Each structure stands twice: as structure tokens, then as C-alpha cells.
Amino acid sequence: MRRLGMAVALIAALGLTACRTRASEPPIPPVSHVDLARYMGRWYVIAAIPTRIERDDYDPVEHYRLEPDGSICTVFRFRDGSFDAPLRTVHSTATVVAGSGSGEWRVHLFALLRLQYLVGWLAPEYSEVIVARDARDYVWLMARTPQVSSRAYAAMVRRVAAMGYDVRELRRSPQRWPEPQGPRPPDAGDCG
């Protein structure tokens, strides 16, 4: 029942996307190429303009696994409201948009939604990424480590601003690792 409530809340939050779209902005170009095998694995959310469900998340982590059929299994895990809150997870599947160089995906969430996922910027060494949307409603700054330097963070924020986002809406994601007790970050075994 709790999972159903979370799904309904996420669908409602993402359904409001059309109200926040900045129609005058041009589409955000994805990076020209993403090596999917290299991109897979664990990404810690450093900051975001979050969806409603993510507004108060702690220790948020996204994990990707490439499936044999070419789809991408995703697991988002977080704690809602504090480091001590129970662990919550959201599972989804993504497909790469043909002709995008793997820089644009469609995330299939709860079999009802197809959401845009743009790799708007990716560090050459695949250590940091900005995931954006043309609607400029949500954005995620992620890294392979739970923390980034203040210089790296500032550079990512400048890139987000250059994409047309209002960076005043960014929220730093509290990260505390290792977690004192409880589960590890998700890995490939968690994709289902």
C-alpha cells in the first residue's frame, strides 16, 4: 500500500510538469555520445531541482544496469526526511532514444509514464553528470562519489544555469556515507 501511495504521489508530481515548462527555451542538446557500459553503475545525487517525492531526500542514489535487451534497469533509493528514515526505492526501466548517441533516454515509470532523461553534460572521465529535461522542470547533478569539491559543484551549477534553469531552485542533497547501519547503496543485484 505504501508503494502505491508513493507511485501516485510521483505520478501526480510529474504530471504537473506541463505547468512548469519554459516554452520559450530551445531544447537542451544531449551530449553527443554516452558509452552505456561505462555509464552504468552507482551515481550519488549531489543536488537537484527535485520532483515532489525527492524534495526532502537524504542519501539519494541512482543505479543503472544495462539489460541484455538493451533496456536500462534503474533503481533510485533514498531516505525521506532524515538520515534515519526508512529506505525507499523506486524502480523503473529506460530505453535509449534512437539516433541520440545514447544521450537521451525515455524512462518508463509505473507503466504509465514515459519521461525524458537527457545527459546534458558528462565529465570526460564519467565521474560527474548533469541529467536534464527540455521542460527545465527537474535536473539532477550526480557524481560517482557522495561529495564533490566546491569548485566542481560551482562548475556544474554554472552549466545548469547555461541550460536555462533557475539555479535558485537547486537543493543540495544531504549525503552521509557509509551509512551507520542499514543497507548499502543499490547495485546491479537490486534491479530485479
Number of C-alpha atoms within 10 A of each C-alpha: 6 8 11 10 10 15 16 13 15 18 18 14 14 17 11 13 14 11 9 11 15 14 11 6 13 11 13 17 17 24 16 14 14 17 11 17 10 9 18 18 17 22 24 24 29 25 21 22 22 20 19 14 16 18 14 17 24 23 23 27 25 23 23 25 24 20 11 7 7 12 16 24 22 28 23 21 21 24 19 19 13 13 17 13 12 11 15 15 16 16 17 16 22 23 19 18 15 10 10 16 15 19 24 27 22 18 21 19 18 16 9 8 13 15 14 18 22 23 23 23 22 21 10 8 8 15 14 22 22 23 21 27 23 23 21 21 21 21 25 23 25 28 23 17 15 19 18 15 8 9 9 12 18 12 12 20 20 13 16 23 13 12 20 16 24 14 16 9 13 18 18 16 25 17 20 13 11 12 13 9 7 10 9 9 21 20 15 16 7 15 19 8
